[in-house]
Amino acid sequence: MNTRGALLTWDISRLAEPARALATFAGANELVGLLSKGVVEQSHLNRLVSDHLLRDPRLAPPVDLMGAGRLLPRYQAVPFLLREAEERDFLDWCRDSSKKLAIRLVTGGSGRGKTRLMIELVGKLRDGALVAPGLTRSNWVAGFLATDLLERLGGMHPRYEVPFGARGDLFIVLDYAENKRREVTALLKAALAAHDAGRGDRVRIVLIARHNAEVFQDLMRQESEFAGRGLIQMHVDPLAPVPEPQNFYAAACEAFSVADDARAYPDKINADFGLLSIAAMLAATTGDAPPSNQTAILEDALSHERRYWIAAARAKGLPEALDEAVLEGIAAVTLFGLQGAIPDITAAAELLAALPRLADQDMNTRLKIAKIAAELYPHPAGHVEGVALDLLGDQAATSILTARLEAVTGLRSEQVTDAQLVSAFTRAGWMAARDGDTVRPLLGALCDRFGERALRAIFDVAPNVGHQLGDLAADWALASKEFTVSADLVFGLPERTVALRKLAAVLTRKALEASSGATTEMRAALTNDLAYRLSAIGQREAALEATHEALALYRDLAEARPETFTPDLAGSLNNLANGLSDLGQREAALETAQEAVAICRDLAEARPEAFTPNLAMSLNNLANILSDLGQHEAALEAAQEAVALYRDLAEARPEAFTPDLAISLNNLANRLSNLGQREAALETAQEAVAIRRDLAEARPEAFTPDLAISLNNLANRLSNLGQREAALEAAQEAVAIRATSPRPGRRPSPRT
């Protein structure tokens, strides 16, 4: 057997039983029969991948499809024009033979045309219609990854390796990747395993996301398999608006046979693919030029969609008395049904039973409403998503349910699944990024109804969609008098986060306010956490006050149980020293830092393997504070001791302590410079840059901002020695990095 088929050698019998799960998919029956009998040849595996696991996203619309369902990207109703630059870029990327495996993140807001761009590229790869050298029809197996189908291969592990057994070059697209961390992780790990084993040909993976999300940064930071590979382009500019929007709009009007006198270009809207397509469809429907602003276009289009819903209800025998229930039902399905959260019509009917107007209706009535949503906005896997166009779907869910908030606050919460809640807050988050005030009432009603479940869903979603969702949730939590925050909820927040930092501060304060009957240990932990959360949102005075309170609690705990709580006392002292220094209270900061060092020194002498890192960190803090007070010799001595400790720690455990060594070297360079030891300062700064450059190459999202700090420091050291050109080069690199790499909030640590 040749090496390209090597994947077939790993117990292919595992494909037989799980393959029976594919039988419900149209066109898979013959293949499933072969697989189930264990007759697995390379051609069968190729068919499984090319026909089913990597789906051709292009479909012909049902002949009787009406309304916005025609605009679903898979139907390609509007010509895809004027994206030649993006297409050429991707073709060059595919053609590049220097990398067998490469991965891209494509971002952009709702309606920007990301999915349609990938549909066009997949189509060209599958059809062999590309003119770029090296790309032929026989080479490429391309499509959108059917994660739902992979998940049904239960019993086979690792199931995500199956696509990489196909012969030929692979082009794999995963849409809504920001909400599919588990699937993204499994896919990338399988791709790396196949790559490292030398299996297959070129592999290109495209992750489509609405936001350059924290989830991807966390993924790269936490999954060690991805570090240092140079495979994942994390800093991809968002897809630009449509170039030459008037020409694109004219082509869209032509596609919908818009009358000549209704083709006026709506010049006050964003030049987005989706919005311009909706405007052209609206002009065709009404016979008039569309409104000139986005909200009016979406509301007018939604008004026509509602007419289709009601007409379909009549056709199914539903009485006029249920019209409001139909509107609420389809809006609810749209809100709760993203990305397979409502897998089929039966599940949609079960969700509809949660609505007050439909709770007492029979199953047949709810099924009819579910079928309206499924038939007007069909999904190839049978999912029920409601108004699946992102922009119009956001408008439908928000507009209809905001006008009927009692439908949300009256939901039977036990009938709404966690996946459906994630869907709801994903839509709310997309809307919040565009118009927070509009979605605020709906988000508040959801939080009122689902309480802690809502917030846990927001914890999952906000890093994927942007800080606006977290900020709105923080406003709700702050205003809510009835909602009680548990410590478990607070401790479930991610430690490093931009999107949730305001919400984290509000929830931590509320949890602390509700903790009067809790143990001293719990109140100390919450107070310490509050200090960090307040610092992350810039409330330094309040953070300092909380740090003082945490320190007092830890002093009591350490006095009663020194073996358990003395390390926490030292950590609290370090935090207080940093807080005092930041507010200019340097003498008090010095006294506090010296106490922290003394405690950590005792701890490290007793248990060096456990507490030497604490001592090194405390010495770094002490060196900075001594320098701020002009005690440069003492500062240098503390900094040198910290570097010596971190060198030993980094030699023993480089993955854990090399970043700390870079911090301490950066500080030591500053201390040396303060004493006029410029050559030694330059040498130390160069070492810090070299270390951080390696770290940033391996984990750019985590360490690139730190590299900018060290480059800036290096520029200063070079300038002090008169090496102006080299200094300018380092400074320019630092500025370029800072322009693209914001730093998330983090726990107090030695200044760098």
KEGU-321383 format. One line per field, with one value per residue (C-alpha): x, y, z; residue number from 1. Coordinates in pm, whole numbers, padded with zeros to 5 digits. Each point is the difference from the previous one (the first is absolute). Example, Ala and Ser with C-alpha at 12.3 -4.5 7.8 and 13.67 -1.06 7.14 Angstrom:
c1	01230_00137
c2	-00450_00344
c3	00780_-00066
num	1_2
END
This chain:
c1	00000_00147_00081_-00280_-00245_00180_-00296_-00188_00235_-00130_-00269_-00236_-00256_-00082_-00172_-00250_-00231_00002_-00054_-00354_-00073_00046_-00294_-00241_00197_-00127_00220_00210_-00185_00214_00321_-00127_-00081_00354_00155_-00225_00115_00361_00059_00212_00221_00172_-00273_-00268_00183_00046_-00374_-00078_00219_-00075_-00373_-00098_00263_00115_-00328_-00037_-00186_-00161_-00364_-00289_-00284_-00338_-00209_-00272_00232_-00113_00146_00339_00062_00111_00293_00157_00362_-00026_-00247_00231_-00296_00210_00308_00323_00195_00297_00181_00282_00273_-00120_-00042_00351_00141_-00165_00100_00362_-00028_-00137_00263_00293_00179_00245_-00255_-00201_-00226_-00118_-00291_-00174_-00249_-00236_-00196_-00258_-00338_-00338_-00083_00356_00011_00244_-00207_-00081_00369_00083_-00291_00138_00350_-00124_-00203_00295_00222_-00259_-00075_00362_-00085_00309_00262_00271_00291_00015_-00373_-00201_-00329_00163_00218_-00250_-00264_-00173_-00303_-00157_00071_-00314_00067_-00352_00081_00338_-00167_-00233_00299_-00028_00214_00288_00292_00157_-00283_00146_00287_-00232_00013_00379_-00011_-00131_00236_00078_00028_-00256_-00171_-00207_-00231_-00153_-00263_-00101_00332_-00007_-00279_00158_00308_-00023_-00039_00277_00237_-00078_00036_00333_00144_-00100_00151_00328_00007_-00046_00258_00259_-00061_00066_-00349_-00175_00078_-00066_-00255_-00157_-00240_-00209_-00177_-00277_-00092_-00197_00261_00376_-00095_00170_-00088_00267_00258_-00076_00016_00347_00115_-00141_00052_00370_-00021_-00048_00287_00290_-00148_-00040_-00305_-00284_-00036_-00169_00027_-00218_-00160_-00381_-00149_-00049_-00338_-00102_00225_-00192_-00328_-00210_00110_-00067_-00346_-00081_00091_-00215_-00294_00050_-00003_-00335_-00143_-00055_-00187_00221_-00180_00055_00379_00113_00305_-00062_00310_-00023_00047_00309_00142_-00047_-00078_-00294_-00167_00026_-00146_-00296_-00053_-00012_-00242_-00219_-00004_-00109_-00276_-00145_00072_00146_00353_00100_00039_00339_00086_00073_-00268_-00275_00114_00004_-00336_-00165_00148_-00116_-00349_-00017_00141_-00282_-00251_00154_-00023_-00367_-00078_00173_-00198_-00326_00115_00058_-00344_00110_-00266_00047_-00021_00345_00170_00177_00114_00138_00201_00134_00072_00208_00182_00076_00127_00221_00135_00060_00082_00346_00257_-00208_-00139_-00339_00097_-00337_-00367_-00093_00257_-00138_-00353_00133_00162_-00322_-00174_00209_-00181_-00300_-00226_00083_00044_-00359_-00021_00022_00311_-00152_-00045_00357_00130_-00179_00169_00336_-00051_-00064_00344_00164_-00162_00056_00363_00106_00320_00174_00048_-00360_00077_-00264_00164_-00281_00114_00351_00142_00211_-00107_-00368_-00007_00142_-00264_-00283_00087_00069_-00283_-00281_00093_00089_-00355_-00124_00232_-00266_00065_00360_-00056_-00277_00209_-00001_00373_00037_-00102_00283_00329_00343_00092_-00308_00096_00345_-00174_-00216_00293_00205_-00269_-00031_00377_00007_-00276_00172_00313_-00207_-00271_00013_-00295_-00234_00081_00024_-00367_00008_00329_-00138_-00313_00212_00217_-00306_-00147_00309_00212_00323_-00052_-00011_00324_00181_-00107_00130_00333_00023_-00122_00142_00365_-00120_-00212_00159_-00012_-00333_-00197_00192_-00042_-00378_-00017_00199_-00253_-00281_00173_00075_-00364_-00152_-00108_-00133_00290_00244_00347_00161_00373_00001_-00123_00274_00274_-00122_00101_00312_00303_00118_-00277_-00078_-00358_-00114_00210_-00280_-00244_00263_00043_-00375_-00062_00295_-00119_-00352_00131_00206_-00299_-00197_00279_-00058_-00068_00289_00330_00287_00193_-00280_-00035_00378_00005_-00294_00151_00333_-00180_-00193_00323_00128_-00329_-00019_00359_-00075_-00267_00221_-00158_00332_-00116_-00283_00237_00245_-00275_-00100_00365_00029_-00310_00132_00332_-00172_-00195_00310_00189_-00269_00003_00380_00009_-00247_00137_00345_00093_-00305_-00041_00345_00057_-00332_00106_00321_-00192_-00240_00293_00147_-00331_-00027_00355_-00075_-00328_00162_00282_-00242_-00171_00328_00008_00357_00124_-00296_00053_00364_-00086_-00262_00229_00276_-00240_-00105_00364_00075_-00294_00081_00365_-00104_-00238_00265_00256_-00245_-00134_00211_-00170_-00338_00079_00312_-00225_-00185_00329_00120_-00323_00014_00359_-00101_-00272_00239_00258_-00256_-00118_00354_00080_-00309_00139_00344_00170_00174_00275_-00248_-00232_00282_00084_-00363_-00032_00320_-00119_-00334_00175_00225_-00300_-00198_00298_00007_-00377_-00008_00279_-00195_-00346_00035_-00365_-00109_00269_00159_-00261_00083_00371_-00069_-00188_00283_00261_-00199_-00007_00369_00086_-00185_00176_00342_-00081_-00101_00351_00173_00102_-00115_00188_-00121_-00352_00008_00119_-00274_-00269_00113_-00033_-00352_-00099_00147_-00198_-00324_00042_00016_-00303_-00196_00083_-00132_-00305_-00056_-00333_00146_00350_00009_-00105_00286_00240_-00105_00087_00346_00059_-00089_00242_00269_-00054_00064_00319_00128_-00081_00193_00307_-00046_-00111_-00283_-00082_-00026_-00204_-00243_-00040_-00082_-00241_-00181_-00044_-00143_-00248_-00112_-00063_-00196_-00224_-00133_00040_-00216_00082_-00285_-00042_00201_00074_00247_00356_00346_00022_00179
c2	00000_00339_00256_00232_-00263_-00057_00127_-00310_-00215_00125_-00255_00093_-00238_00288_00163_-00282_00035_00380_00023_-00129_00337_00154_-00187_00284_00233_00024_-00177_-00180_-00332_-00186_00119_-00088_-00349_-00053_00145_-00200_-00324_00100_00043_00312_00096_00328_00091_-00051_00221_00265_-00005_00026_00308_00174_-00070_00020_00117_00291_00122_00193_00302_00095_-00101_00077_00172_-00171_00114_00148_00176_00353_00295_00034_-00374_00054_00206_-00280_-00014_-00361_00101_00264_00213_00314_00008_-00001_00281_00225_-00229_-00088_00118_-00226_-00294_00045_00015_-00327_-00168_00098_-00136_-00330_-00023_00053_-00333_00108_-00082_-00319_00120_00359_00148_00337_00192_00216_00257_00267_00116_-00144_00033_00078_-00292_-00236_-00315_00085_00060_-00346_-00154_00151_-00131_-00347_-00008_00093_-00255_-00275_00095_00038_00339_00171_00149_00015_-00234_-00315_-00019_-00255_-00169_-00333_00147_00156_-00139_00312_00078_00121_-00243_-00188_00002_-00131_-00305_-00050_00017_-00281_-00226_-00076_-00288_00087_00183_00218_00069_00332_-00186_-00155_00291_-00015_-00355_00119_00017_00338_00354_00104_00338_-00008_00284_00024_00275_00165_-00123_00243_-00206_-00339_-00011_-00375_-00073_00244_-00158_-00354_00095_00178_-00277_-00258_00216_00030_-00376_-00078_00265_-00136_-00356_00106_-00095_00165_00297_00370_00091_00345_00069_00318_00100_00256_00222_00319_00127_-00041_-00171_-00064_-00365_-00032_00181_-00230_-00301_00088_00075_-00308_-00273_-00075_-00203_00322_00194_00093_-00160_00320_-00151_00214_00357_00159_00363_00004_00332_-00010_-00051_00343_00136_-00057_00196_00208_-00048_00180_-00242_-00293_00135_00044_-00365_-00109_00198_-00167_-00343_00080_00168_00328_00258_00278_00272_-00190_-00043_00315_-00082_00030_00211_00041_-00366_-00211_-00150_-00355_-00295_-00120_00336_00103_-00339_00049_00351_-00134_-00277_00259_00222_-00299_-00085_00351_00150_00306_00113_-00121_00234_00162_-00127_-00348_-00025_00107_-00249_-00285_00094_00028_-00334_-00154_00135_-00193_-00312_00014_00000_-00320_-00155_00085_-00119_-00330_-00027_00035_-00259_-00242_00066_00209_00255_00377_-00021_-00162_00269_00153_-00347_-00059_00323_-00074_-00360_00074_00281_-00241_-00266_00265_00106_-00346_-00201_00100_-00262_-00311_00091_-00109_-00316_-00082_00090_-00205_00186_00328_-00099_-00085_00342_00169_-00169_00227_00310_00113_00032_-00350_-00190_-00122_-00067_-00357_-00147_00010_00379_00054_-00232_00209_00318_-00178_-00115_00358_00098_-00309_00035_00374_-00020_-00358_-00148_-00287_-00202_00047_00249_00263_00342_00239_00312_-00129_00315_00159_00363_-00069_-00275_00234_00256_-00256_-00140_00340_00201_-00254_-00123_00344_00104_-00311_-00034_-00191_-00287_-00008_00058_-00261_-00272_-00341_00008_-00374_-00060_00215_-00187_00141_-00009_00205_00256_00027_00063_00273_00187_-00044_00184_00256_00046_00058_00255_00163_00055_00207_00157_-00072_00218_-00188_-00344_00110_-00071_-00349_-00086_00121_-00213_-00307_00062_00055_-00329_-00221_00161_-00188_-00221_00316_00131_-00329_00008_00357_-00116_-00242_00239_00346_-00087_-00114_00302_00299_00196_00172_-00308_-00024_00372_-00017_-00301_00199_00283_-00250_-00165_00336_00111_-00332_00003_-00355_-00188_-00150_-00088_-00319_-00034_-00302_00221_00257_-00259_-00139_00322_-00018_00154_00193_00165_00322_-00077_-00084_00231_00245_-00283_-00176_00307_00040_-00367_-00027_00302_-00139_-00340_00169_00203_-00324_-00182_00128_-00353_-00156_-00114_00245_-00199_00045_00374_00046_-00175_00205_00326_-00080_-00085_00326_00198_-00159_00050_00367_00057_-00155_00266_00285_00061_00013_00174_-00249_-00285_00125_00011_-00357_-00109_00150_-00195_-00325_00051_00046_-00322_-00194_00129_-00148_-00326_-00024_00065_-00282_-00245_00118_-00316_00043_00373_00161_-00034_00176_00273_00054_00016_00253_00211_-00002_00109_00281_00117_00025_00181_00251_00062_00055_00272_00168_-00119_-00122_-00003_-00211_-00217_-00058_-00103_-00241_-00147_-00055_-00192_-00213_-00081_-00093_-00240_-00154_-00042_-00200_-00208_-00067_-00104_-00251_-00130_00130_-00212_00152_00361_00113_00141_00208_00138_00086_00183_00192_00105_00133_00207_00125_00100_00210_00177_00069_00147_00224_00137_00062_-00279_-00129_-00212_-00189_-00032_-00149_-00251_-00118_-00020_-00203_-00247_-00035_-00071_-00260_-00180_00011_-00133_-00308_-00038_00044_-00252_-00258_00085_00220_-00017_00139_00256_00129_00281_00104_-00003_00242_00231_-00001_00062_00296_00141_-00067_00188_00303_-00025_-00022_00299_00206_-00050_00089_-00357_00047_-00282_-00254_00146_-00041_-00359_-00084_00174_-00193_-00327_00096_00080_-00327_-00201_00187_-00028_-00378_00005_00223_-00224_-00301_00169_00337_00081_-00041_00148_00243_00294_-00088_-00001_00359_00098_-00152_00157_00339_-00059_-00109_00316_00208_-00191_00036_00370_00050_-00142_00220_-00283_00209_-00194_-00332_00173_00138_-00342_-00164_00281_-00023_-00375_00057_00259_-00231_-00281_00219_00121_-00354_-00177_00131_-00155_-00165_00065_-00228_-00060_00229_-00099_00148_00303_-00071
c3	00000_-00090_00266_-00100_00114_00326_00198_-00109_00203_00334_00080_-00283_00151_00234_-00295_-00041_00299_00026_-00374_00048_00159_-00344_-00147_00072_-00225_-00354_-00252_00259_00006_-00254_00163_00345_-00116_-00121_00313_00228_-00164_00059_-00375_00038_-00288_-00075_-00248_00265_00246_-00269_-00062_00369_00021_-00330_-00015_00367_00250_-00218_-00141_-00319_00145_-00331_-00027_-00230_00190_00022_-00295_00223_00245_00084_00184_00165_-00007_-00359_00129_00202_-00120_-00115_-00272_-00155_-00103_-00040_-00225_00197_-00156_00071_00243_-00238_00238_00283_-00238_-00140_00351_00094_-00324_00057_00352_-00132_-00272_00238_00019_00272_00271_-00011_00281_00045_00191_-00027_00207_-00208_00198_-00069_00122_-00090_-00369_-00107_-00247_00176_-00048_-00362_-00079_00131_-00193_-00320_00072_00091_-00319_-00215_00166_-00042_-00361_-00108_-00147_00144_-00224_00266_-00081_00205_00075_-00196_00057_00080_00275_00236_00233_00129_00208_00322_00283_00103_00374_00064_-00210_00167_00339_-00108_-00056_00369_00121_-00229_00150_-00126_-00242_-00119_-00166_-00259_-00253_-00004_-00136_-00336_-00294_-00147_00128_00261_00036_00321_00110_00348_00034_00330_00136_00292_00154_-00072_00217_00061_-00371_-00097_00252_-00118_-00366_00043_00215_-00261_-00275_00190_00067_-00370_-00092_00243_-00119_-00359_-00118_-00291_-00220_00055_00268_00031_00287_00016_00321_-00056_00295_00057_00243_00055_00318_00331_-00052_-00269_00212_00292_-00228_-00122_00354_00170_-00260_00005_-00324_-00198_00154_-00225_-00312_-00201_-00167_00125_-00124_00297_-00103_-00309_-00088_-00005_-00343_-00154_-00112_-00359_-00236_-00256_00189_-00261_-00271_00230_00087_-00370_-00061_00296_-00138_-00336_00166_00163_-00314_00185_-00205_-00136_00196_00330_-00030_00181_00212_00379_00057_00379_00092_00057_-00317_00124_-00223_00209_00052_-00365_-00101_00238_-00139_-00357_00099_00177_-00310_-00209_00249_00040_-00341_00176_00080_00348_00297_00044_00349_00133_00268_-00237_-00266_00251_00153_-00344_-00103_00328_-00056_-00327_00167_00258_-00283_-00135_00349_00034_-00354_00077_00324_-00192_-00251_00288_00147_00298_00102_00016_00379_-00001_-00212_00300_00106_-00351_00011_00348_-00092_-00308_00182_00286_-00239_-00161_00338_00143_-00315_-00114_-00101_00051_00344_-00137_-00191_-00156_-00021_00306_00210_-00136_00107_00346_00028_-00110_00295_00225_-00133_00206_-00307_-00120_00327_-00006_-00374_-00126_-00156_-00348_00019_00117_-00273_-00264_00125_00013_-00360_-00112_00130_-00148_-00342_-00047_00115_-00083_00140_-00184_00323_00111_00278_00074_00018_-00081_-00185_-00064_-00162_00270_-00040_-00062_00261_00264_-00094_00007_00342_00157_-00152_00044_00347_00139_-00086_00183_00299_00191_-00243_00126_00371_-00008_-00164_00165_00059_00056_-00363_-00137_-00035_00083_-00370_-00079_00264_-00156_-00333_00153_00150_-00316_-00194_00278_-00007_-00375_00039_00299_-00208_-00244_00218_00371_00095_-00234_00140_00367_00091_-00155_00169_00334_-00040_-00079_00306_00219_-00113_00001_00273_00064_-00307_-00211_00147_-00050_-00365_-00024_00148_-00294_-00268_00080_-00073_-00343_-00096_00175_00324_-00072_00107_00327_00063_-00049_00232_00258_-00021_00057_00296_00157_-00029_00106_00365_00012_-00157_00250_-00123_00126_00064_-00233_-00283_00064_00019_-00333_-00176_-00218_00169_-00305_-00196_-00181_-00098_00355_00216_00082_00071_00210_00221_00051_00076_00237_00197_00020_00111_00270_00117_00033_00187_00354_00122_-00190_00146_00043_-00260_-00255_00072_-00028_-00338_-00129_00126_-00160_-00324_00018_00030_-00320_-00187_00102_-00106_-00339_-00067_00120_00342_00184_00317_00049_-00084_00266_00259_-00082_00018_00350_00105_-00150_00179_00336_-00052_-00104_00306_00223_-00194_00004_00371_00064_-00261_-00112_-00189_-00224_-00047_00031_-00379_-00061_00242_-00197_-00326_00146_00120_-00350_-00146_00255_-00068_-00373_00065_00235_-00246_-00289_00204_00097_00362_-00039_00359_00107_-00308_00096_00354_-00129_-00266_00254_00223_-00298_-00082_00360_00015_-00339_00100_00306_-00210_-00266_00259_00147_-00335_-00290_-00266_00085_00091_-00187_-00279_00262_00128_-00351_-00080_00329_-00067_-00341_00161_00267_-00262_-00188_00313_00122_-00341_00016_00329_-00147_00196_-00312_00159_00215_-00300_-00210_00272_00023_-00379_-00033_00263_-00182_-00332_00160_00151_-00325_-00199_00219_-00018_-00380_-00045_00199_-00141_-00309_-00103_00337_00085_-00321_-00023_00357_-00081_-00286_00240_00249_-00271_-00126_00354_00053_-00321_00138_00335_-00167_-00220_00302_00140_-00328_-00083_-00358_-00175_00256_-00027_-00379_00021_00250_-00208_-00309_00189_00111_-00361_-00127_00256_-00065_-00374_00036_00229_-00239_-00294_00188_00154_-00169_00162_00349_-00034_-00292_00225_00238_-00294_-00072_00358_-00027_-00342_00141_00286_-00246_-00203_00311_00081_-00358_00000_00324_-00176_-00308_-00227_-00138_-00318_00185_00271_-00259_-00160_00336_00092_-00334_00041_00350_-00133_-00280_00246_00241_-00279_-00053_00335_00288_00337_00193_00367_00228_00361_00177_-00078_-00002_-00223_-00325
num	1_2_3_4_5_6_7_8_9_10_11_12_13_14_15_16_17_18_19_20_21_22_23_24_25_26_27_28_29_30_31_32_33_34_35_36_37_38_39_40_41_42_43_44_45_46_47_48_49_50_51_52_53_54_55_56_57_58_59_60_61_62_63_64_65_66_67_68_69_70_71_72_73_74_75_76_77_78_79_80_81_82_83_84_85_86_87_88_89_90_91_92_93_94_95_96_97_98_99_100_101_102_103_104_105_106_107_108_109_110_111_112_113_114_115_116_117_118_119_120_121_122_123_124_125_126_127_128_129_130_131_132_133_134_135_136_137_138_139_140_141_142_143_144_145_146_147_148_149_150_151_152_153_154_155_156_157_158_159_160_161_162_163_164_165_166_167_168_169_170_171_172_173_174_175_176_177_178_179_180_181_182_183_184_185_186_187_188_189_190_191_192_193_194_195_196_197_198_199_200_201_202_203_204_205_206_207_208_209_210_211_212_213_214_215_216_217_218_219_220_221_222_223_224_225_226_227_228_229_230_231_232_233_234_235_236_237_238_239_240_241_242_243_244_245_246_247_248_249_250_251_252_253_254_255_256_257_258_259_260_261_262_263_264_265_266_267_268_269_270_271_272_273_274_275_276_277_278_279_280_281_282_283_284_285_286_287_288_289_290_291_292_293_294_295_296_297_298_299_300_301_302_303_304_305_306_307_308_309_310_311_312_313_314_315_316_317_318_319_320_321_322_323_324_325_326_327_328_329_330_331_332_333_334_335_336_337_338_339_340_341_342_343_344_345_346_347_348_349_350_351_352_353_354_355_356_357_358_359_360_361_362_363_364_365_366_367_368_369_370_371_372_373_374_375_376_377_378_379_380_381_382_383_384_385_386_387_388_389_390_391_392_393_394_395_396_397_398_399_400_401_402_403_404_405_406_407_408_409_410_411_412_413_414_415_416_417_418_419_420_421_422_423_424_425_426_427_428_429_430_431_432_433_434_435_436_437_438_439_440_441_442_443_444_445_446_447_448_449_450_451_452_453_454_455_456_457_458_459_460_461_462_463_464_465_466_467_468_469_470_471_472_473_474_475_476_477_478_479_480_481_482_483_484_485_486_487_488_489_490_491_492_493_494_495_496_497_498_499_500_501_502_503_504_505_506_507_508_509_510_511_512_513_514_515_516_517_518_519_520_521_522_523_524_525_526_527_528_529_530_531_532_533_534_535_536_537_538_539_540_541_542_543_544_545_546_547_548_549_550_551_552_553_554_555_556_557_558_559_560_561_562_563_564_565_566_567_568_569_570_571_572_573_574_575_576_577_578_579_580_581_582_583_584_585_586_587_588_589_590_591_592_593_594_595_596_597_598_599_600_601_602_603_604_605_606_607_608_609_610_611_612_613_614_615_616_617_618_619_620_621_622_623_624_625_626_627_628_629_630_631_632_633_634_635_636_637_638_639_640_641_642_643_644_645_646_647_648_649_650_651_652_653_654_655_656_657_658_659_660_661_662_663_664_665_666_667_668_669_670_671_672_673_674_675_676_677_678_679_680_681_682_683_684_685_686_687_688_689_690_691_692_693_694_695_696_697_698_699_700_701_702_703_704_705_706_707_708_709_710_711_712_713_714_715_716_717_718_719_720_721_722_723_724_725_726_727_728_729_730_731_732_733_734_735_736_737_738_739_740_741_742_743_744_745_746_747_748_749_750_751_752
END
